[in-house]
Amino acid sequence: MISKQLPKIWYGGDYNPEQWDKDVWDDDVRMFKLAGIDVATLNVFSWALNQPDETTYDFSGLDAHINRLYDNGIYTCLATSTGAHPAWMARKYPDVLRVDFQGRKRAFGGRHNSCPNSPTYRKYSERMADKLGERYKNHPGVLIWHVSNEYGGYCYCENCASAFREWLKKKYGSLTRLNKTWNTRFWGHTFYDWEEIVPPNALSEEGEGNVSAFQGISLDYRIFQSESLLECYKIEYNALKKHTPDVPITTNLMGTYPELDYFKWGKEMDVVSWDSYPGIDTPVSLTAMNHDLMRGLRSGQPFMLMEQTPSQQNWQPYNALKRPGVMRLWSYQAIAHGADTIMFFQLRRSIGACEKYHGAVIEHVGHEHTRVFRETAELGKELENLSDRLLDARVNAKVAIVFDWENRWAINLSSGPSVSLDYVDEVHKYYKALYDRNIPIDLIGVDDDLNQYDIVIAPVLYMVKSGYADKLKAFVKNGGTFITTYFSGIVNEHDLVTVGGYPGELRDLLGIWVEEIDALDPKHANEIVVAGDWGRLSGRYECRLLFDIIHSEGAEVLAHYGSDFYANTPVVTSNSFGNGQAIYVGSSAEQRFVTDLVASLCDQKQINPLLNTPDGVEVTERVKGDQTYLFILNHNSSPTNFQIGKKKLNLLTGQMVNGEVTIAPRDVMILK
């Protein structure tokens, strides 16, 4: 449970009363109460209002907003406002301004515009957090602290260059070690003085895009920038904890956002929160994967859905509306995967600037007689009726998928073998195979324990960090099933190739040797030809992108290539290792193959679907003590029938159901 002050699923969202005249504030509160909203996120971008100059702090307006809400039974998620620095700070202290990838110094404007290594930014952001903590430490209406907002973006200024050099000194100790680790004899890059090292950007190692000429420095710079921004968060976190040790602290993350290593961030957050903004065509399985990834950042602890739109986003190419019922459906999808809050951006729609066309609970018309408000109010009533039943309920999974940001960075920075290799897409392919079968999944990092799982999948495990191969071997030896794919086991954590044959440290675990890797335009396909039947695998499947030319070193060959000069050579293998098995898929297989492979392995391990349902009907489960709650979500635009077996209580209707049931289009059941 996030807070004992409000023991239910929190319902609310971002509220910016400072953007409005006071004559609408009381009406806002009236409509919030109609909608069942009990939490408002305040002060996200109010730094300039709260601190008009270096020495003046004025929280009187914020006091009034917090008090007015609390007097009406609405609590506050209180942000620190440090996501955008004030104009006076940029003018007087230009060190707060970032330098972009092209080497250009930014002017004031936008947001996420502060250098994370600026002494000025760190001083004033810490001071702001300290003053807020001191002022509101005893306010009964403050439920949780929200530090900054959607951290992201890199900086390449002199502050960062200097801090990077100090970071490297601590990491490597000496230039001798750094030169060896970065392989600087390549292209004459040997460094003789720390001051010779410059950030890798468009002016140095990274040229026109994300691919780097020198992956060692580029990988380290991403780790450094992620940790620099995390340090900014921790500075504010510590300032707040000093005053409010029992009030939880979070910041809103962004799913598979590419620039920050969220597994490191999750360890520093009291509760993970994130902002979910799928488009009209985003696969619902990808949204589910993002929820599971956020849940995995703190070892399965429930998370906060901090932002979603009640209707439409302003920043997508086409601002499609959420169709009737979809907001409710996607809200329950978040809860089904571990969310203990449902929050929106925004509660009242802005009238100016870039977010005036972003949806809101209260639209520009200014009253409650809209479809969006009606749907919001109906969901609010349901969440009120659910009370605290679902709070802190967990998702129990026997299958885990490994997701690693440093591995992703290294793949993206690599000059070859294919510009079309997308790490998130490959992870999602294996996730979808389980999702479509209604099998619970954990998304885990490389530091997480494997012992609770029967199957661990690590698609495109290009980077094998120190000790991780031994961890995987111990898991398989003890009876686990491990699956990995092409372009795995290639490099260590410094992006240096592990010599002695691919897949490097995984070679004996997988029982194979990869001699060559063929890379073709995705329009060219080969075939995976299964030798007989293996579980649900049978016949021929397409594969594309990369094609490992494999020699078995004891592994059983499950399938071979159908064409090209490596026709009839292995493409899928299974190796017995201790009491378990390690599967290798040597090419980017079509979804149908991945689905059949994963189903075969789940059959072997007797990992069964929660329910068998038609396509488009998602099922997941949360467990609390001896109670289980089965979530059934119909993503189809038509009614669907399925069997649920013995009698269960539908918490949303109060009715008992059993046998064959029909679920309405875009409807939800929660069965106890």
Buried (B, 14 or more C-beta within 10 A) or exposed (E): EBBEEBEBBBBBBBBBBBBBEEEBBEBBBEBBBEBBBBBBBBBBBBBBBBBEEEEEEEBEBBEEBBEBBBEBEBBBBBBBBBBBBBEBBBEEBBBBBBBBBEEEEBEBEEBBBBBBBBEBBBEBBBBBBBBBBBBBBEBEBBBBBBBBBBBBBBBBBEBBBEBBBEBBEEEBEEBEEBBBBBBBEEEEBEBEEBEEBBBBBBEBBBEEEEBBBBBBBBBBBBBBBBBBBBBBBBBBBBBBBEBBEEBBBBBBBBBBBBBBBBBBBBEBBBBBBBBBBBEBEEEBBBBBBBBBBBBBBBEBBBBBBBBBBBBBBBEEEEBEBBEBBBBBBBBBBBBBBBBBBBBBBBBBBBEEEEBEEBBBBBBEEEEBEBBBBEBBBBBBEBBEEBEBBBBBBBBEBBBBBBBBBBBBBBBBBBEEBBBBBBBBEBBBBBBBBBBBBBBBBBBBBBEBEBEEBBBBBBBBBBBBBEEBBEBBBBBBEEEBBBBBBBBBBBBBBBBBEBEEBBBBBBBBBBBBBBEEBBBBEEEEBBBBBBEEEBBBBEEEBBBBBBBBBBEBBEBBBBBBBBEBEBEEBBBBBBBEBBEBBBBBBBBBBBBEBBBBBBBBBBEEBEBEBBBEBEEBBBBBBBEBEEEBBBBBBBBBEEEBEBEBEEEBEBBBEEEEBEEEBEBEBBBBBBBE
